[in-house]
Amino acid sequence: MAAFPCLDELVVTAKSRSLFDVMMLYFEREMMNDLEFAANLHNLWVQFIDHTNNRKLFISELEGVPSSLMSYSCCQFLHQVQQDDSIKLLTLREMITETYREVHKKIDFVSIMKNM
């Protein structure tokens, strides 16, 4: 059973505790991993927003520079990058929300199982 380390762990602990306790421990560990993952995604999202806001400020300052072909080209390019990053931010936010939603399903499941 070396290919399934979680099952190996369950077999070992089932000998010393009830299967129910082991399963609850497993689900609680999974929830903690998911919460940590969501928190890391959230931190990444915050950093990404800061970076995007800094670029937005730079674009507005660049737009104030007297017009030239180079400043216009730079602004157009940076606007496109900004738009692409906005889409990435939305996608990342959806991932964070979905991860929290899945964690709440696990929390509900564990609380139902504990109250049985």
N, C-alpha and C positions, 0 to 999 in steps of 0.2 A: 504493500500500500504506500510505498514511498512516493508514488506519483501524486498522491492526494494527502498533502500534509495536514489539511484541516480535518479530514476523516481520521487520520492517525491520531491527532490530538483528541478528537472526540472519543475514540476507542479507549485511549489511555485514561482520560478523565471519567469516562462512564464507569470504569471499574471502581472509582472512589466516590463518585457522586451520582445522583440521579440524572437521567438523560435530560429531564426538564431543566435542571439547573445549568447543565452544560449548554443547552441550546440558548437559554437566556443570556448566558455569558457570551456566547458567540454573537448573538444579535446586538448586544450592547457594545461589543468590540467593533462590529461593523458600523454601528451608528457613530461611534467616536471617530472612526476612520473617515466616514463620509462627512462628518462635521468639520474635521480638520481639513479635508480636501476642499470643502466649500469655503472655509475661512481663507485658505491659501488663494483660491480663485478670486475671492472678494478683494484680498490685498493686491493681487495682480490687477484687478479692475480699477482700483483706486489709483495705482501707479500709472496705469494707462490713461486714465482721465486727466491726471496731472500733466502727463506728457502732451496729451492732446490740447489741453488748455494753454500750455506754454507755446505750442505751435500756433494756436489761434491768435495769441497775443503777438507773436512774431509776424504772422501774416498781416495783422492790422497795422503794425508798424511799417512793414514793407509796402503796404498800400499807400502809406503817407509819403513815401519817397517820391521825388519827382519822376514822372513817367519815363521809362525807357523800355526798349525791347527786352532787356535782361530782367528788369524788375517785373514786367508784365508776365514773362514766361515763368519766372520763379513763383509768382503768385498763383498762376493757373495750375502749375504742378503741385504746389502745396495745398491748394483747395481740393484737388483730386485726392491727394494723400489723406487729407482731413476727412473727406467724405468716405473713403475706404475704411479709415480707422473708426469712424462713427458706426459703420455697419459691424465691424469687429466688436466694438463695445457692446452693441445690442446683442450680438450672438453670445458673447461672454456672459452678459447679464442673464440671458435665458438659461445658460448652463448652470449658473449659480442658483437661480430660482428653482430649476428642475431638481437639482441636487438636494436643496432644502425640502422640497416637496416629497422626494423619496425618503429622506430621513424621517419626516413626520409620519409617513405611512408605516415605517418600521417602528417608530415610537408608539403609534397607536396599536400596532400588532402586539408588541411586547406588553403594553399595559393591559390589553385584552387577555393575553395568555396568563399574565400574572394574577389576574382577577378570576380566573377559572377555578 
